[in-house]
């Protein structure tokens, strides 16, 4: 009696293996006939909100992952037919669901952009940003989050946020450009990284590396509730920026509403202030710049103002404490505050804000008064020991003003 049962079991296993083998073998045929180029473009458009075009015919690969390889892909705004694409990529690799493919559906969890070009424009606040889509699932999810936040800004109902699955977007060897006199001017090159966002109501992370103004930079950002953040609500956020000239990090709460603000702990460190100012093209190049600078502070930033409280600062390894207030008005930025040091080189410190013209002799140089066109300064300083050139000072209290 057991022998027929064994034979039937072997036949059942054989049939199952044959069905699986036929299904795998049929995937490229099914994909090539049912998951056509327009279907993939439509799904990408539905998510991004841009008009997606794919010039090259998709190539389907089954092993080691079932995926579609697309060439000459562009994402453009629907309303501006003559404008250049917001994003264009030489190649896009999309990981597909095999089971969904057999049903004739397109479901993908990972999109990989190879050599993409991202076009950005300078916004009113001075930052470069890409054009925003007019629709799409991501935009609609943000609109829903904005309504949830508006209903209860202090404690939005997170259960009402969309839970659509999203996935991972990778980018390799890309660049960011902007238009200058009708031509593309490169801002960022060698851009690589990935964004992970499993679902609209889950946490998200972003990691990216690139070359900006000749220096390699690395950016990492994360939020436990990015949809609330994009919807104008307050949400936890971490951000780090690393480069040879300077490192910066922030850990706290942020809001991206019309009355945007940041509240948390920030750290900044640079081995050479001169190099940072030259690299950032701030327009303030000190004549006898401070060497190393490090700052750790509680930061509260609102529109037009940044407050640094409980600030720990070190200038050329001379530690100090205090508070600073940066205000950005219509005329010039204003820096005000109080700093206390154990030891301080006054000439080196003031040259960071009021460049001193170099002289051939040992005496002090002249102050470059053009700095008054760029910044207003009002600082109160104290130090147990201080130097001003060859002069030694003790128990110093001083005010430094530039107007």
N, C-alpha and C positions, 0 to 999 in steps of 0.2 A: 504493500500500500504506500510505503514511503517513496518508492522509486518513481511512480507517476507524479507525485507531488514535487519531487526534486526536479524532474524534467520540466514541469509547468513553471516552477520558480526560475529555472535557467532561461526558459523561453521568455518569461516576463521581463527578466533583467535584460536579455538581449534586445527585446522590442524597445524597452525604455532607452537603452544606449543608442539604438538606431534612430529613435525619434529625436533624441538630443543632438546626435551627429547631423541629422538632416536639418534640424532647426539652425544649428550653427552654420552649416554650409549655405543655408538659404538666407542668412542675415544680409550679406552683401547684395543679393538679388532683391530682397524685400526693401532694403534701404535705398537701393538705387532706383526703385520704381515708385515707392510710396513716400519715403523721406527725401523728397527732391529738394533742389536748391531753394525754391521759393518757400517751401514749408519751414526750412531752417531759418531763412531770413525773416519770415513772419514771426517765429518764436523769439528771435533775438530782438526784433522791433517791439514786440509786446512787452518785453522786460525793460528795455532801455528807453523806449519812447522816441527813439530816432528812426529815420528811414534807413533801413539796412539793405545794401545791395551787395551781391556776391557775383563777381565777374567770372571767376573760374568755376568749372564743374567740380562738385564735391567728390572727394575720394574716400571710400569707406575702408577702414581697417578693423579686423576682428580681434587680432592677437597682438600684444598682450591685453589691450583694452579695446572695447568696441567704441570706435570714435569716427567722427567725420573730420576730414582735413579740407579746409576752405582756403582759397587764395583770392587776393585782391578784394578785400572786404572793406566797405566804407560805411560809416554811420554819419548821417547828415540830418539837419533839421528839416522838418516837413514843410515849413513855411518859406524857406529861403532856398529856392532851387538853384540860384546862380552862385551861392556862397560855397566856399571850399568845405569839404567834410570836417566835422568836428573831430572824428577819429578815423584813421585809415590804417589798415594793417596789411602787410604783405601776405601774412598767413595766420589763420585762426584754427586751432585744434579744439574740437568740442567732444568731450566724453559723453556718450549717449547711453541710455538704458536699453539693453537688448530686449527685454520683455515688452517695453513700450514700443520699440521699433517693430516687433512682430504684430502689434496691434495697429501700426500705422501712425503712432504718436511720436512726438519729439519731446523727450525729457532728458535734460542734461544737468550735470552737477558741477562740471568744471569747464571753463573756457580759458584757453591759453592764447594770448595775442603775441605773435612774433613780429618784431620790428614795427611796432605801432608808432604812428605820429599823432600827437594830441595837440590840437590848436586851442590856444587860450587868448583871452582878451583882458586888458586892464580894467578892473571894476572901479566904482567910485571911491572905494576905500583904499585903492592903490594896489591891491593884490591881483595877481593874474589868475583867472578862472575860466574853465571851458563854458561854452554856451549851454544853458539848461534845456532839457527836453520839455516839450509841451504836454506830454502824457506818458503812458507806460505804467507798468505795475509798481515800480519803485516810486514814481511820482505820486501815484494814487495812494500808496501806503503812507507816504509822508503827509499827504493831505488829510488822511484819516487820523494820523497821529497828531497833527496840528489841531484838529477838532477835539480830540480827546484831551489835549493839554489845555485848550481854551475853556473846556467845560470845568476843569479843576486844575489850575496851574500849580497849586501847592502839592497836590497828591493825585495825579492823573490815574485813571482806571486802566492799568496795564492789561487787564483781561480783554479789553476792547481793541487792542492793537492787532493788526493782521498777522497771521502766522504762516504766510506763504513760504515754502522752502526756496532758498536762493542758491547758495553754494560758494564756489571759489572762482575768482578771476585772477589769472596770472598774466604777467606781462614781462617780456624779455627784450633787451636791447632796443628800447624805444627812445623817443625823444619828445620834448615839449617845445613848441614853436609859437611865435606870435607874429602878426603881420606888421611890417614896418615899410612904409612907402610901397605897399602892394607886394612885398616879397616876404618870404618866411625867414624870420630871425630866430635862431636857436637859443632857447633859455636853459634847457636841461638836456643832457645827452646820456647815453648808456643807462637808460632807465630800466630797472628790473625789480621785480618784487611780486607780491600777491596780496589780495584782499580776501579774507575769509568771513563769510556771513551765512551761517547755516540756515537761518530763517529770519523773517522780517522782525520778529519779536524777540530775537536772541542777541547775544553779544556779538561784536565784530572786532576784527583786528586788521591792521594794515602795516605791511613792512615793505620798504622800498629803498633802493640804493640808486645813485646816479652821480653825474659829474655836473657841478654848478660853479661857474666862474673859475674853472680850472682846478677845482678841489673835489675830491670824492666825499659824498655826503651819504648819511644813512638816516632814515626817518622811520620811527615805529610809533603807531597810535593804536589805542584800544578804548572801547567803551562797553560797559555792560548793558547799555540800552541806547544804541545809536539812533533808533527810530524816534524816540522821545527827543533826543538831542537835535535831530534834523527837523523835528516838528516844532521847535521853539521852546521846548521844556528844558529843565535842568537835569543833567545826568552825569554820573561819574565819567572821568576821562583821564587817560594818561597819554603823555606825548614826550618823545625824546628825539633830539636832533644831535647827530654826531658828525664832526668834521675835524680836520687837523687844526684849523684856526680856532674853533670854539665848540663846546658842548653845551646843550641846554636840555632841561627836563622839566616836566610839569606833572603833578599828581593832585587831582582835586575834582571840583565840580565845574561844569561849563554850561552855558546856554547860548544858543545861536539864534535867539529871537531878535527882533528889532532893537531891543534894549539888551544886547548881548553882554555877557559878563563871564569872568573866570575867577574862581576862588579856590586857592589851594597852595601847595608848597612848590616853589620853583628853585631851580639851581642853575647857575651859569658859571662856566670856567673857560679861561683862555690863557694860553701861555704867553701871548703878546697882544696887548691892546692895539698897538700900531697895526699889526697884521689884520686884526679883526676889522678895524675901521677902514683900512684900505680895501679889504676883500668885500665888505658890505657896501662899499661906495657910499658911505654916509655923508661925504662932503666935509668931514671934520678929520683932518689928518694931523695928529699931534707932532710937534717938532721934537720933543724929548719925551717920548711916550712911556707910560708905565709898562713894565714888563708883564708879569703874570697877574691875572685878576681872577678872583673867584667870589661868587655871591650865592648865599643861601638865604631864602626869605619867604615869609608868608606874603602871598600876592593876592590883591583884590583888584581886578580890572573891569572897568565899565567903559561905556562909550566916551572916548576922549580923555580918560584918566586911568592911571595905574598907580596903586599904592603899595609900597614895600614896607612891611612891618616886621619887627623882630629880625632885622636884617643882620646877617653875619657876612662881613666883607673882608677880603684880604688883598692888599695891594703890594706886590713884590714881597709876599710872605709877612707883611705887616698887618696883623689882624685888627679889626674894628667892629663896632656895633652901632646900630642906629636905625633911622627910618628915612625913606625917600618917597617923593611924590612927583610923578611925571604927569603933566597936563599938556594936551594937544589942542591948542586953540586955532583960530583962523590965521593968526599972524605967525608966531613961532612957538615951538615946544618950550615948556617951562620945566626946569628941574629944580626942586626945592627939597630941603631936608636937613637932618642933623646927623653927624657921624662923629664917633669918638674912637681914638686910636691910642695904643700904647706908644708906638713910634710912628713918625710920618715924615716923608720927604715932601715938603710943601711944593717945591718947584715941579717935581715929578707928578704930583697929584693934580695940580692946577693945569699942567700942560695937556692933560687928558681932555680938558674942556675949553681951555683958552690957549691955543697953540702958540708957542714961543718961537719967534724967528731966531735961527741959529746965528751965533756971532763967532768971530775968529778968536776973540779974547776969552778970558776966564769969567768975565762979568756976565750978568744976566742979559738975555736978549730982549727984544721988544715984543710986546704982546701983539699978535695978529688980530686986529680989531674987526676983521671981516667976520669972525665967528659970531659977533653980535647980530649979524643979519640972519643967522641960522638958529640960534638958541638963546634963551634967557636962563640964567643960572642964579640961584640963591641958596647957598649952602652955609651952614654953621658947623665949624670944625673945632675939635678939641683933641689934644694929644699930651700925654705925659712928657714925651720927648719928641722934638721936631728939629728938622734942619731946613734951612733956606740957603742953598748954595753952601758957602763956607761957614755960615752962621749957625751956631748951636742954640736951641731954645728949649725951655722947660716950662711945663704947665701952660701950654698954649691954648688960647681960645681965639678963634678968628672967624670972620665972615668972608665968603667969596661970592662976588656978584658980577654978573655979566648982563648988561641990558643995552 
